[in-house]
């Protein structure tokens, strides 16, 4: 149960990671353009190919870009797992998970909003985590 809730608590962090990856990909694309920006009319040798160091640098940057795409895809799947798991919850359970674990707010916020005791909220939270565990782990 704790593992499930820990993963849910990382929801906003995962969103931020995806945004950061997008920024890194843009930077890499600009770097790749800079490295491989040699015009076709310019000869680098008899074969009119990039020098090996430029070609290697461009390959390294492309590999980094592909790795970032794989990392982004994994993070998106993680968010999809969480979103999918939330769909099976009751409205009260969704509210508790959303407010306490995704928005990182205090339990009393949910108590006031749902007019429930702390003990009942903890009970619903445990119940929700149990339901979600199958879909998140």
Secondary structure, 3 states (H helix, E strand, C coil): CHHHHHHHHCHHHHHHHHHHHHHHHHHHHHHHHHHCCCCCCCCCCCCCCCCHHHHHHHHHHHHHHHHHHHHHHHHHHHHHHHHHHHCCCCHHHHHHHHHHHHCCCCHHHHHHHHCCCHHHHHHHHHHHHHHHHHHHC
